[in-house]
Amino acid sequence: MVIWEQGTWASRRKRGKWGDRSVGTRPAMQLGAALCLGGYAVVAVTNTISPWWGLGLVALGQGFFRPGITSSLARLYLPTPELRDHGYSLFYLSVNIGGALGPLLGSAVKRLFGWPSVFVLAASLMALSVVTTLWFRESERKGERPQPTGNARSPMAELKSALPYLTVFIIYMSVYAQSSGALLLFARDQVRRTFLGHTVAVETIAAFPSVFVLIATPLVSAVIHRLRKQEREPATGGKIIAGLFTTVAAFVVLSVVSRQVRADHKVAFIWFGLSLALISTGELLVVPMMQSLLGQLAPRSAFTTAFLFVAMSIGYTLGGWLGSMYERQSAVVFWGVCAGLVGVAVVGMMSTARLSRRQIEGRLLR
């Protein structure tokens, strides 16, 4: 599964470029959904076909689908750039809704009909996405006429302009990856997992980040909407910086409360829950806003978006290495290191925020 996941992320770089330059964003997204459909169908009949063929098709399909849909969203907000951040927040909310419903539906179908039916369900849902994109293609064609490509930047030029933000994102993702790794080990061993008289299972805690994102999205959106009405809405880079600071605060809290851990004393669940809420709020501000920022840098290109997914893959890989230090260090030191790394990302983002503004203004003037 690790090999398949890395192949999925890596394919996005190649397919983002090929789909952007040759196929087009919308057809690339449709092709990706169709490939995923075929891949899940192959896995569903693994008694006659090797499942690796199906997993390969899914990885290839993801390489087309995710950069394509993210780039399509950037193009959708070309006439109203002031709403782009809000659009990406809603998009990220839909991703988390799907992430929360997927395991529930898959688990229920598995209990009733067995494993093959889970992949039949996945193939059916991908078929629905293909039908949806075909249904709306006419309206999108009217709004997305082909643009002259004479002044189109090369992939290397796009990478050069995006590299500072991708570096920040890699650092952030390496630390965020601990929410599904070291943080669960910490919850299992060092946290009193009792809340309102009930013991909270580690498996339940693993679903908390998505739940917190679902709760926090309308709250954050309401605050930003109010600031927009008052003409005080921060720039996209400012929202990312706020998310990074929130993440730093989460790991500082973990480091401080870890000092109380002794053989007869564990961390109160309320402090652990506060840290999870801060991490999830930071995620909501960093991940979709980084997508929006790169969409502003290259709104008509899926290639820069593909680089973002590659950066996410690198971040998760480094996060695995960072997580391996948890067993060798005290919790106080480990969470302090995590806070320090995100602090480095804050400094990097602050130093490039002004550059981001100049680049975006330059792109809009062309």
C-alpha positions as CSV (number, residue, x, y, z in Angstrom):
1,M,0.0,0.0,0.0
2,V,2.9,2.4,0.7
3,I,4.2,1.7,-2.9
4,W,0.8,2.3,-4.3
5,E,0.4,5.6,-2.4
6,Q,3.8,6.9,-3.5
7,G,3.0,6.0,-7.1
8,T,-0.3,7.8,-6.8
9,W,1.4,11.0,-5.7
10,A,4.3,10.8,-8.1
11,S,2.0,10.2,-11.1
12,R,0.4,13.6,-10.5
13,R,3.5,15.4,-11.5
14,K,3.6,13.6,-14.9
15,R,-0.1,13.6,-15.5
16,G,-0.6,17.1,-14.3
17,K,1.8,18.3,-17.0
18,W,0.5,16.0,-19.7
19,G,-3.1,16.7,-18.9
20,D,-2.6,20.4,-18.8
21,R,-0.6,20.8,-22.0
22,S,-2.1,18.1,-24.2
23,V,-5.6,16.9,-23.0
24,G,-7.0,19.9,-21.2
25,T,-8.0,20.3,-17.6
26,R,-11.7,19.1,-17.9
27,P,-11.0,16.1,-20.2
28,A,-8.1,15.1,-18.0
29,M,-10.3,15.1,-14.9
30,Q,-12.9,13.0,-16.8
31,L,-10.2,10.6,-17.9
32,G,-8.9,10.3,-14.4
33,A,-12.3,9.5,-13.0
34,A,-12.8,6.9,-15.8
35,L,-9.4,5.3,-15.0
36,C,-10.2,5.1,-11.3
37,L,-13.5,3.5,-12.2
38,G,-11.8,0.8,-14.2
39,G,-9.2,0.3,-11.4
40,Y,-11.8,-0.3,-8.7
41,A,-13.6,-2.6,-11.0
42,V,-10.4,-4.6,-11.6
43,V,-9.8,-4.9,-7.9
44,A,-13.4,-6.1,-7.4
45,V,-12.6,-9.1,-9.6
46,T,-9.2,-10.0,-8.2
47,N,-10.1,-13.7,-8.3
48,T,-9.3,-13.5,-12.1
49,I,-7.1,-10.5,-12.4
50,S,-4.1,-9.3,-10.3
51,P,-5.2,-6.5,-8.0
52,W,-1.9,-4.6,-8.8
53,W,-3.4,-3.8,-12.3
54,G,-6.4,-2.2,-10.6
55,L,-4.2,-0.3,-8.1
56,G,-2.0,0.9,-10.9
57,L,-5.1,2.3,-12.8
58,V,-6.3,4.0,-9.7
59,A,-2.9,5.6,-9.1
60,L,-2.8,6.8,-12.8
61,G,-6.4,8.0,-12.6
62,Q,-5.6,10.0,-9.4
63,G,-2.7,11.6,-11.3
64,F,-5.2,13.0,-13.8
65,F,-8.2,13.6,-11.5
66,R,-6.9,15.6,-8.5
67,P,-4.7,18.2,-10.3
68,G,-7.5,18.5,-12.9
69,I,-10.3,19.2,-10.5
70,T,-8.2,21.6,-8.4
71,S,-7.1,23.5,-11.5
72,S,-10.7,23.6,-12.7
73,L,-11.7,25.3,-9.4
74,A,-9.0,27.9,-9.9
75,R,-10.4,28.7,-13.4
76,L,-13.9,28.8,-12.0
77,Y,-13.0,31.8,-9.9
78,L,-11.1,33.8,-12.5
79,P,-14.0,36.3,-12.8
80,T,-14.4,36.6,-9.0
81,P,-10.9,36.2,-7.5
82,E,-12.0,37.6,-4.1
83,L,-14.1,34.5,-3.6
84,R,-11.4,32.0,-4.5
85,D,-10.3,31.3,-0.9
86,H,-13.9,30.7,0.1
87,G,-14.3,28.3,-2.9
88,Y,-11.3,26.3,-1.9
89,S,-12.5,26.1,1.7
90,L,-15.8,24.6,0.5
91,F,-13.9,22.2,-1.7
92,Y,-11.8,21.1,1.2
93,L,-14.9,20.7,3.3
94,S,-16.3,18.4,0.6
95,V,-13.1,16.3,0.6
96,N,-13.4,15.8,4.4
97,I,-17.1,14.9,4.1
98,G,-16.1,12.3,1.6
99,G,-13.3,11.1,3.8
100,A,-15.7,10.7,6.7
101,L,-18.5,9.0,4.8
102,G,-16.2,6.7,2.8
103,P,-15.1,4.4,5.7
104,L,-18.6,4.3,7.1
105,L,-20.1,3.3,3.8
106,G,-17.3,0.8,3.0
107,S,-17.5,-0.8,6.5
108,A,-21.3,-1.2,6.2
109,V,-21.1,-2.7,2.7
110,K,-18.2,-5.0,3.7
111,R,-20.3,-6.4,6.6
112,L,-23.3,-7.0,4.4
113,F,-21.8,-8.2,1.1
114,G,-18.0,-8.7,1.6
115,W,-14.8,-7.0,0.3
116,P,-15.5,-7.2,-3.5
117,S,-18.7,-5.2,-3.0
118,V,-16.7,-2.3,-1.4
119,F,-14.8,-1.8,-4.7
120,V,-18.0,-2.2,-6.7
121,L,-19.4,0.7,-4.6
122,A,-16.2,2.7,-5.3
123,A,-16.5,2.0,-9.0
124,S,-20.1,3.1,-9.0
125,L,-19.4,6.3,-7.2
126,M,-16.6,7.1,-9.7
127,A,-19.1,6.4,-12.5
128,L,-21.4,9.0,-10.9
129,S,-18.5,11.5,-10.9
130,V,-17.9,10.8,-14.6
131,V,-21.6,11.4,-15.4
132,T,-21.6,14.6,-13.3
133,T,-18.6,16.1,-15.2
134,L,-20.2,15.2,-18.5
135,W,-23.5,16.7,-17.5
136,F,-21.9,20.1,-16.7
137,R,-19.4,20.1,-19.5
138,E,-21.4,22.5,-21.7
139,S,-21.6,25.2,-19.1
140,E,-17.9,24.9,-18.3
141,R,-17.0,25.1,-22.0
142,K,-18.7,28.5,-22.2
143,G,-16.7,29.7,-19.3
144,E,-13.4,28.1,-20.1
145,R,-12.5,29.0,-23.7
146,P,-9.1,27.9,-24.8
147,Q,-6.5,30.6,-24.1
148,P,-3.6,31.5,-26.3
149,T,-0.5,29.6,-25.2
150,G,2.1,31.8,-26.8
151,N,3.0,33.3,-23.4
152,A,2.5,30.2,-21.4
153,R,5.3,29.6,-18.9
154,S,7.4,26.5,-18.9
155,P,7.0,23.9,-16.2
156,M,10.4,24.8,-14.7
157,A,9.3,28.5,-14.5
158,E,6.1,27.5,-12.7
159,L,8.2,25.3,-10.3
160,K,10.6,28.2,-9.6
161,S,7.8,30.6,-8.7
162,A,6.0,28.0,-6.5
163,L,9.1,26.4,-4.9
164,P,9.2,28.7,-1.7
165,Y,5.5,27.8,-1.0
166,L,6.0,24.1,-1.7
167,T,9.0,24.1,0.7
168,V,6.8,25.6,3.4
169,F,4.1,23.1,2.6
170,I,6.5,20.1,2.8
171,I,7.7,21.2,6.3
172,Y,4.1,21.7,7.4
173,M,2.9,18.3,6.1
174,S,5.8,16.5,7.7
175,V,4.6,17.7,11.1
176,Y,0.9,17.4,10.3
177,A,1.5,13.7,9.4
178,Q,2.0,13.1,13.1
179,S,-1.7,13.5,13.7
180,S,-2.2,10.1,12.2
181,G,0.9,8.6,13.7
182,A,2.8,9.7,16.8
183,L,-0.2,11.6,18.1
184,L,-2.3,8.4,18.2
185,L,0.6,6.6,20.0
186,F,0.6,9.5,22.5
187,A,-3.1,9.2,23.0
188,R,-2.9,5.5,23.5
189,D,-0.1,5.6,26.1
190,Q,-0.1,9.1,27.7
191,V,-3.6,10.4,27.7
192,R,-6.6,9.7,30.0
193,R,-9.0,8.8,27.3
194,T,-12.2,9.2,29.4
195,F,-14.7,11.9,28.4
196,L,-18.1,12.3,30.2
197,G,-17.6,8.9,31.8
198,H,-16.9,7.1,28.6
199,T,-13.6,5.7,27.4
200,V,-12.6,7.0,23.9
201,A,-11.0,4.4,21.7
202,V,-7.8,5.3,19.7
203,E,-9.6,4.3,16.5
204,T,-12.3,6.9,17.3
205,I,-9.6,9.5,18.0
206,A,-8.2,8.9,14.5
207,A,-11.5,10.2,13.0
208,F,-11.4,13.4,15.1
209,P,-9.4,15.6,12.7
210,S,-12.0,15.2,9.9
211,V,-14.8,15.8,12.4
212,F,-13.1,19.0,13.7
213,V,-12.6,20.2,10.1
214,L,-16.3,19.7,9.4
215,I,-17.2,21.7,12.6
216,A,-14.6,24.4,12.1
217,T,-15.2,25.1,8.4
218,P,-18.5,27.1,8.9
219,L,-17.1,28.9,11.9
220,V,-13.9,30.0,10.0
221,S,-15.9,30.9,6.9
222,A,-18.3,33.0,9.0
223,V,-15.3,34.9,10.5
224,I,-13.7,35.5,7.2
225,H,-17.1,36.6,5.6
226,R,-17.5,39.1,8.4
227,L,-14.0,40.4,7.8
228,R,-14.7,40.6,4.1
229,K,-17.8,42.7,4.7
230,Q,-15.6,45.0,6.8
231,E,-13.0,45.1,4.1
232,R,-10.5,43.6,6.5
233,E,-10.1,40.1,5.0
234,P,-6.5,39.0,5.2
235,A,-4.7,38.0,2.1
236,T,-4.3,34.3,1.2
237,G,-0.8,34.2,2.5
238,G,-1.9,35.8,5.8
239,K,-4.5,33.0,6.3
240,I,-1.8,30.4,5.7
241,I,0.5,32.2,8.3
242,A,-2.4,32.2,10.8
243,G,-2.9,28.5,10.2
244,L,0.8,27.8,10.8
245,F,0.7,29.8,14.0
246,T,-2.3,27.8,15.1
247,T,-0.4,24.6,14.4
248,V,2.6,25.9,16.4
249,A,0.2,26.6,19.3
250,A,-1.2,23.0,19.2
251,F,2.2,21.4,19.5
252,V,3.4,23.9,22.2
253,V,0.3,22.8,24.2
254,L,1.3,19.2,23.7
255,S,4.8,19.8,24.7
256,V,3.8,21.7,27.9
257,V,1.2,19.2,29.1
258,S,3.6,16.3,28.4
259,R,5.7,17.6,31.3
260,Q,3.0,16.4,33.6
261,V,3.2,12.8,32.4
262,R,4.3,10.4,35.1
263,A,3.8,6.7,35.9
264,D,0.7,7.6,37.9
265,H,-0.5,10.7,36.0
266,K,-1.5,11.1,32.4
267,V,-2.6,14.1,30.3
268,A,-6.2,15.2,30.7
269,F,-8.3,14.5,27.6
270,I,-9.4,18.1,27.4
271,W,-5.9,19.3,26.7
272,F,-5.4,16.6,24.0
273,G,-8.7,17.5,22.5
274,L,-7.7,21.2,22.4
275,S,-4.5,20.3,20.6
276,L,-6.4,18.3,18.0
277,A,-8.9,21.1,17.5
278,L,-6.0,23.6,16.9
279,I,-4.3,21.2,14.5
280,S,-7.5,20.8,12.5
281,T,-8.1,24.5,12.4
282,G,-4.6,25.0,11.2
283,E,-5.1,22.4,8.5
284,L,-8.3,24.2,7.4
285,L,-6.3,27.4,7.0
286,V,-3.1,26.0,5.4
287,V,-4.1,23.2,3.0
288,P,-7.0,24.8,1.0
289,M,-5.4,28.2,1.2
290,M,-2.1,26.8,-0.2
291,Q,-4.1,25.3,-3.1
292,S,-5.8,28.7,-3.6
293,L,-2.4,30.5,-3.5
294,L,-0.9,28.3,-6.2
295,G,-4.1,28.6,-8.2
296,Q,-3.5,32.4,-8.1
297,L,0.1,32.0,-9.3
298,A,-1.0,29.8,-12.3
299,P,-4.8,29.8,-12.6
300,R,-4.8,28.2,-16.0
301,S,-2.3,25.4,-15.3
302,A,-2.7,22.1,-13.7
303,F,1.0,21.5,-13.5
304,T,1.6,23.8,-10.5
305,T,-1.2,22.0,-8.7
306,A,0.4,18.6,-9.5
307,F,3.6,19.9,-7.8
308,L,1.5,20.6,-4.7
309,F,0.4,17.0,-4.5
310,V,4.0,15.9,-5.0
311,A,5.0,18.2,-2.1
312,M,2.3,16.6,0.0
313,S,3.8,13.2,-0.7
314,I,7.3,14.3,0.2
315,G,5.9,15.8,3.4
316,Y,4.2,12.6,4.4
317,T,7.4,10.6,3.7
318,L,9.5,13.0,5.8
319,G,6.7,12.8,8.4
320,G,7.2,9.1,8.6
321,W,10.9,9.6,9.3
322,L,10.1,12.3,11.9
323,G,7.5,10.0,13.6
324,S,10.1,7.3,14.0
325,M,11.9,9.7,16.5
326,Y,8.9,9.6,18.9
327,E,9.9,6.3,20.5
328,R,13.5,7.6,21.0
329,Q,12.7,11.0,22.4
330,S,10.6,12.2,25.3
331,A,7.2,13.6,24.4
332,V,8.2,17.0,25.6
333,V,11.2,17.1,23.2
334,F,9.4,15.5,20.3
335,W,6.4,17.9,20.4
336,G,8.8,20.8,20.9
337,V,10.7,19.7,17.7
338,C,7.4,19.6,15.8
339,A,6.5,23.1,17.1
340,G,9.9,24.4,16.0
341,L,9.6,22.9,12.5
342,V,6.3,24.6,12.0
343,G,7.9,27.8,13.3
344,V,10.5,27.5,10.6
345,A,7.6,27.2,8.1
346,V,6.1,30.4,9.6
347,V,9.3,32.3,9.0
348,G,9.6,31.0,5.5
349,M,6.0,31.9,4.7
350,M,6.3,35.4,6.1
351,S,9.5,36.0,4.1
352,T,7.8,35.0,0.9
353,A,4.3,36.6,1.4
354,R,5.5,39.9,-0.1
355,L,6.9,38.0,-3.1
356,S,3.6,36.2,-3.5
357,R,1.7,39.5,-3.7
358,R,4.1,40.9,-6.4
359,Q,3.9,37.7,-8.4
360,I,0.1,37.6,-8.3
361,E,-0.2,41.2,-9.3
362,G,2.2,40.7,-12.1
363,R,0.1,37.7,-13.4
364,L,-3.1,39.7,-13.3
365,L,-1.6,42.5,-15.3
366,R,-0.6,40.2,-18.2
